[in-house]
Amino acid sequence: MYFNFQRDLAVFLQNEYGVQDLEVPVELCPPEFSGELTISCFVLAKQLKRNPMQLAQQAGEFLSSHPDILGVEVVKAFVNLSLETSALMRDCVADAAALHARTLLPAAECRKILIEFSAPNTNKPQHLGHVRNNCIGMASASILARAGHEVIRVNLVNDRGIHICKSMLAYQRFGAGCTPETAGKKGDHLVGDFYVRYDQEFRKQIEELRQKDASLREKDEDELFLQTEIGRAAQEMLLQWEQGNEQVYQLWQTMNSWVLAGFEQTYKRMGVEFEHTYLESQTYKLGRDIIMEGLQKGVFTTRPDGAVVIDFEEPSLGSKVVLRSDGTSVYITQDIGTTLLKQNDYNPDRQIWVVGDEQKYHFQVLFAILKALGYEWAEQLTHMSYGMVNLPSGRMKSREGTVVDADDLFDLLEELAGEATAQRNQELPPEELKRRAQTISMAALKFMLLKVNPKTTMLFDPQASIKFEGDTGPYVLYAYARIASMLRRAEEEGQTDKTCLDWSLLNSASEKKLALRCAMFPDALHKAADELDSSVLAAYLLDLAKDFSSFYKQCSVLNAETPQLRQTRLELSERVREIIADGLNTLTIETLESM
């Protein structure tokens, strides 16, 4: 928030203590105290290195004579303020252009940021975990861009490796030449079926091994992988792919094309877009040359068995193999090369990866290696980790086919949204009902995933997400639609007259609180961008919608006592509508003019 009295108090304290660039923080006053705003002098004390209670007294004395302040209450290190109505409205909502301008960071603080997210494997369709990744990635990119940064969204599709060969092998053995068209399935779903089919056969062979040899019963599946016939066959197929076997390569191209076409449909449904998509099959060899250069410089060493490793001074990082003893790459090798490729392609000031928190160690090692190699930009690499998303029924497992498929989830939510919408609007034509159900269902899904801090492991309840009451996307959508409907009615009935605005009339507590909440939008946006936390913006929108609901119940708008009061309340409502639309769109959520 930004108020004239903040500026004036900052200038006063800067002159008093000989400092520069002092920030005076303000927040909404707690309900148990009088006033609309509070200044915490603990924050000022850190900047000025002074006693917070003495600063509170000093600030209170200065503000008590300020023309914008009606009342001052000093409580220990806090200064609670009551604002003159016209000043409050002037600084909060009267100037829509100024409010919008404050949402953009100063040009000197804006950066070019590359954010990588999604990263699906081409052996199965995307599931609920991917949906959370996609939502976080798109929303984070959008929040950063909305704050003024230049943002490049990229995807790295994991289209090679043993997991891909498992689906290919199962298709060879059990597919009978089927295609997405003959099976009547999306390509990613069809390929995913064969990944599950492979796992079923693999588990069958594991059980047969354990039945024959009791000593194997204590060993895990990874240890027994190459002792099974189907495990050896998958490994052999991977070697054939890497050697360029024509038959294997053609099958790989065909099945990958099916999956990528399916991914594109899923992305389109979610509104997910990328400036560039990298393929692991095209990048996985890039890091080897970098490793060899680092070996010559002494960054890496060679073990007696021929493997190339890096030994970190940091105990928690330990030692890491970057090339196997046979000279082949490991996963980190590929990431070294791909990171350098992205840096060369776009020259960003910062790179961000949206990847689950189980990969925390991997990224610590990756960043440490790039720093050891001497890349200055390695200081600006960020792993934006996020927690798992579970369902009331428990955790998901891709191999066993117990995941929640993204497309199936979309269909379920759309059905639930359609039922709820039909109950509220029984006269809607089918095509309009479907359009609203699609928008509401995606808003419900995205908002439920984005309102939780990304680092938090969360429980996703489809039934709860679609409710029109509570902390949900449909609730915020409804607040927007209600305001839009009210503004349309005022226009249709000729009740709008911009010439009779009088902000001094809005002096009730609910009107002031709503205006103050509007003024908090730039701060919420900047905090969400700075902390890479969409939940900050989602929580703000929920608070704004709730404050509008309280205002709407307590203050008649269309039936206000005078034309001046009606028009000013309409203008305040319009400001709320604009901010909700801006905030939802920044979270990549569409709005509806009617619900």
N, C-alpha and C positions, 0 to 999 in steps of 0.2 A: 504494500500500500504506500501511497505517496500523498502527503498533505502539506499544505503551506506551513503549518506550525512545526512540522518535522524539520523542514528546511531552515526555518528561523531559529529553532532551538539548536540545531547543529552548528549554525554560524555563531550563535552566542557562545556555545561551549568551546568551539574551535578558537575563538578569540580569547576566551577566558584562560584556556590551558595551552595555547600555542601549538595546536595540532592541526592536521589537515585530513581531509577525506573521512570525516567522522560520520558514522551511520547511526541514526536514531531509530531503533526497532520499535514497531508498534504492532499490537495484536488486539483481537477482540477482547473486551473486558469480560472476565468471568461473571456469570449471572449473580453471584452473591454480593457483588460490589456495584456501586452506582457508577454510571457512565457508559460510554460506548467503546472506548479504546483504553489500552493500558501500555505504558512504557516500562519495560523492565530495566532498571538501572544496574542490575548485575551485568548485563551485556555492555552497557556504557562503561562500567567500572573497569572491565577488562581492557577496553580500548584506551581509557584515560588513565588507568592505574590509580584510581581514587576509590574512596570508600563509597559503596553503592547507596547507603542510606543518606549520606551527605549530598550525593548527587541528586537523589530523589527530592530532597528539600529544595535544592537549588533549581532544579528543573521545574518543580511545582511553583515556586515563586515567580519564575520567568513566565510560565504559561498562564498564570492567574490573570495577567494583564494583557494577554494576547487577544486580539479582536475575534478570532475564530473559536475561542474557548468560552463555554458557558460556566463550567464548574470544574474544579480540580480537587481530587482527593488523594492525599499521599498516605500510603499504607506501607510502612517499612521501606523496602527498596523499590516499591512500585508506585507509579503515578497514574491514577485513573482519571480519565477525562470525559467530560460531557461537551459535545460540539454544538456550536450554533448551527441550526438546520441548513441555512443557505450555504454556509461554508462546507458542511459535510457533503451536501449534494453536489456542490461545485467540484469538489476534489474527487468525488467517487463516480458519479454517473452523468452529470450534466453535459460534459464534453466527451462524446463517444469517440471522436477521433483521437483525443489525448489518451484515453483509456487503451485504445487499440495500439497506439504508438508505444506505450509502456510494455507491451507484450514482447517487443523485439529487443534483443540484447544490443548494446553498443557494437558498432562494426568492429572495433578493436578486439572484442571478446569472441567474435564468431570464427569458427574453424571449418575446415573441410574434414568430414568424418566419414569413414568407410565402416559400415556395419554388416557383418556376415551373420546370417541366420537361416533357419530351416534345416539344411544339410540332411536330407532324407537319403535312405538307401534304396537302390532300385531292385530290392528283392521282396518288397511288400508295400501295401498302401500306407498312407500316413494315418497315424492314430492320434488319440487325445494328447499324448505327449508332444507330438509334432504341432498340434493345434495350439498348445500353450506357447511353444517356441515361436510359431508364426505370428501369433497375436502380440507377444512381447517384442519381437523383432520389428514388425510393422509399426506398432504404436511408438516404440522408442525412436525409430527413425523419423516418424511423423512429429513427435514432440520436439526432437532436436531441430528439425527443419522449421517448425512453427516458431521456435525461439530465435531463429535467424541463421543457424548453421547451414552449410552446404553438405548434403548427405548423399552418400552413394550406397545403395542396397545391393548386396551380392549374395549369391547362393553357391555352395559347393556341394554338388551331388555326388554321393559316394556310390559310384557305378561299377566298381571293380572289387575283387577280393573273394575270399573263400565263401562268404555269405551269399554272394551273387551266384557263385558256382553251385551252391546247394539247390537253389531254385531251378537253375538250368538243368542240373542232373536229374532232379525229380521230374521235370517236364519231359526230358528225353525218355525216361522210363515209364511214366504214367500218363503223359499228356495226350497220347494218341493223335498228335497233330492238331489239337484244338487251337482256336484263336479267340480273341475277345468277341469277335462277331458271332462265331459258331456257338460259343458258350453263353452269349448274352450278358457279358460282364465287362466292367471297366478293366482295362489292361493291368492296372496295378493290383486290382483285386484278384485277377486270374493268377498272376505271378505269385502273389502272396499265398494263394491256396497251395501252390507247389512248394513253397518254403515250409509251410506247415506239414505237407505230405512228406517232405524229406525228413523232418524231425520225427515224424511218426515211425518211419522206417529205421531211422538211426536208433531210436529208443528201443525198437524191437530187437535190433542186432546187439545192442548193449546188454539187454536182458538175457539174450541167448549166450553171450560171452560169460556173463556172471553165473549162469546156470551151469555152464561147463567147467568153470574154474572159480572155486570159492574164494581164492586169493584176490580176485579182481573186484570183489564186492565192496571193498573199502575205498577203491579208487574212484575219483570223480570222472565225469563224462569227458572232460577235456583231455585227461590222461589216456583215456581209452579210444580217443577219436580215430587214430590211425590203426588201431587194432580191428576196427570194423571195416567190412568190405566197402560200405557206402562212404565212409570217411576217407578211405584211401582213394576211392574213385573221384570224390570231390577235389581232393588235393591234386590228383593227376590232371583233372580238368583245368585247375588254376594254372598249373605249369604249362599246359598246352595253350592256354589263352596268352600267357606271357611270352610264349615262343611264336605266337602268331598263327596257330593252327587254323586253317581257313574255315573248317566246319564249325569248330567251337566259336570262332570269332563271329561268324554269320548268325549263329544262334544267339550269341550275346547281344549283337546289334538289334536283332528282331525283338527279343524280350525286353531289352532296355527301351526300345521305341514304344512298346506297349505301356510300360510303366510311366515313362515321361509324359505320354499323352494323358494318362490318368491323373498324374500330378497336376498337369496344367488345368484340368477341369476343377480339381479341388482348390487350387490356388485362386482361380477365377471366382469361385463361389465365395471364398473368404475375402476377396479383394486384395490378395497378396501379389506384389509386383517387385521385380528386380531390375536394376540397371544392367546387371551382368550375371550370368550363371557359369561358373567354372565346373568342369567335370574332373573327378579324381583320375579317371583313365588318361587324361591329358596332362595332369600335373604331378603324378606320383613319383616320377623320376627326377623332378627338378632339383631336389635337395642334395642329390649325391655329389654333384660338382662342388657345391658350396662346402660340403663336409670335407672333401678332399683338399680344398684350399685351406680350410681351417686346420686340417691335419698338418699341412706344411708349416703353418704359422705357430703350431704348438697349442692350439686351442683344444684339440682332441689328441688322444693317444691310441696306440694299437695294443690290444691285449695279446698274450701269447697264442691264443687260439685264432687270432686274425681279426677279431671284432674290433670296431672303432668305437671308443667310448669318450665321454667327458666326465671328469671327476669334479664335483662342485665343492667349494669350500663350505658352503652352507650345509650343515649336517642333514637338515630335513629334505634336501634334494638328493643327496647321496651320489650315486654313479649311474649314468644312463648310456645304454647302447644306442648309437646312432646309425651304425651299419653292421649287419650281421657278419659272421666270420666268412660266409660265402660271398660277401660283397653286396647282398641285396638290401633294399631299403626297409626301414621300419616306419611306423606311422608318423613318428616325430620328424623323420627325414622329409617326408612329403610335405608336412606342415611348414617346415623351414623354407622349402622352395616356393610353396604357394603363397606364403606371407610376403616373401621378397617379390614375387610376381605381382601381387596386388599393390604393393608399394610402388613398384615401377610403373604399373598401368595407370594409377590414379594419383600418386604422390599425395596421399592424405596427411593431415596433421595428426590424425589419430585413427587407429584401427580398433574395432570392437567385435568380439565374438559372442553371440548368444548361444551358449551351450550349457547343458545340465551341470549341476554342481559336482557330480561324480567325476568330472574331468578336471577338477581344480588342480591336481598335481601335474597333469599333462601340460596345462598352460603355464604353470609356474616354471616348468622345465623349458618349454618352448621359449618363453620370454628371456629366461636366464641365458640360454644358448645364443640367442640373437644379440643380447648385450655383450656376451663374451666374444662374439664375432666382430664387434666394433660398430654395429649399426646404431647411429645416434637416435634414429626414430624409434628404436626398441624401447625407449623410455615411455612411449605414448601408446602402448598396447594394453588393452583391457579385456579381461575375461568377464563378461556379464553373466554370471552363473544364475541358474534358477532351480527351484526345487521340483521334486516330482509332483505329478498331479494324479490323485487316486480317485476312485469312485466309492460310493457306499458299499459296493460289493467286494472291494479290495483292490490289490495291485494288478497290473496288466503284464502279460508275458507274450511277446510276439511269436516265439517259436511254437507255443502251444495253441496259438490261435485264440487266446483269451483277451486280446486287446480290444479297446473300444475304437472301432474304425471311424475315421473322421467323417466320411460321407454318411455313414449310418447315423452318427450323432447329429449331423446337420438335418437329416430327414426327420429324426425323432423330435428335435426342437421345433422344426417347422410345423410338424403335426400338432404339437402342444400349443404353439403360438396360434395356429389356425383355429383350434378349438376355442381358445380364450377370446380371440378376436371375434369369432362368429357369435359367441354368447353376448358380446357387447354391441355388435352391429349385425343384427339378423337380416338386414335388407341389403347388405353388400353384395355386388355381383361377384361371381367366382374369381374372375381375373384380378379384381381389386383385393379380394380376400387373400389370394395367394401372394400378391405383391407385399401386402402388409405383414403377412405371416413370415415371409422371407426376411424382411427388414427387422422385425421384432425378434425373431429367433437368433439372427446373427448378432444383434445388439445384446441379447441376453447372454449368449455364449462369450462374446468378447469382454463384456463388462464384468462378468463373473470371474474371468481369468485375469483381468487387468486390475481389478480392485484390490487384489492381494499383492503384497510386496513380492517381487519376483523371486527373492531368495527363499521364500517360505514354501515348504511342502504343503500342498493344499488338497482339500476334498472338493470334488466337483459334483454337485447334485443337479441334474438336468431339470427336475421338477421345481426345485427352489429358484433356479436361475430365471425361469420364465414368468414368475409372479409379477403382477403389476403393483404390488405393495412391497415395502421393505427396501433393502439396499441392493436394488437390481437395475439392470439396464432398462427394462420396460418402464420402471418407475420414473427414471430421468426422461426417457422418451415421452412419456405421458405428460410430464410437466411442460416440455417444449410444445407438444401438440395442443395442450389446453391454452397456452398463451397465444399460439398461432390462431386458434379458433376464435378466441376473444378479440384479437386484433382484426380479424376478418369481419367479424360481426360489427365491430365499431365502425369500420370503413363502410360496410354495406348500409348501415343505418345512419350514415352521415354524422357520426359522433366525434369525428377527429377534427381538431383545429390546432395546428402547431403554434399558432400565434398567441394562445392563451396559457402557455406553460408558466407555472409558478412553483419552483422547487421548494420555496419556503413553506409551502402548505403541507409538505410531507414530514410531519413532526412526531408521528406515533413511533413507538418502539419497534414495531415490526417493519415499518417503512425504512427506518434508519438502519436496522440490522440488515435488511435486504440490500440496501445501497452499499453498505460497508462490505458485504459479501461480494458484491460485484467488483468492488475495487481490489479485492484480494486475488482476482484472476491472474494478473501478470506474475505475482509472487508464486502462486501455485504452479504455473507453467514453468517458470524458471527453476523452481526447486525440483520439479519432475525431470527436467532436462539435466540439471546438474547432478542429481543423484541416480539418474537412469531408473526412475521408479514411477511407473504409470499409476500406481495406487494413489500417489499424491494428488494427481489430477482427477482421478475417479472419485476420491473422497471429497474433493472440493465440489465437484458437480452434484454429488449427493447432498451435500450441505446446502448448496444453492437451491436445488429443487425443493428441499424441505423448508428452507426459509421462504421461498415463494409460496409454498402451500400455506404456511402460517399467515403470511401477508394476505393471501387471497381469501382466507377464511375471516380475517379480522377487518379487512378494508374493502368495502364495495368499490369496484372499479367502474363498470358500465352504469351503475346506479348511484354514483357518487353525488354528494349534495350540490356541487356546483360544476359547471363546465370546466373551469380551471383545474379543479381537483381531479375530475375524471381524466382530462388530458394529461396531467402530470403523472397520474398513476398508470395510464396507458404507456407513457414514455418510459417509466421505470420498468414496466413489464416487458416492453420492447427490448430494453437493455439486457434484461435477464434472458430473453429468447435468443438474442444474438450471442451471448456468452455460452449458453448451453449448446447452441449449434456449433460454435467455434470449438468448444471443449470436446464434444462428442466426435466431431470430424477429425480433431487432432488425435483422438483415440481410434481413428479409422472406423467410426460407427456412423451410419447414415441416420438421418432424422425422418420423421413423418409429420406431415401437416395436419393429419387427422388420425385418431385412433379409436 
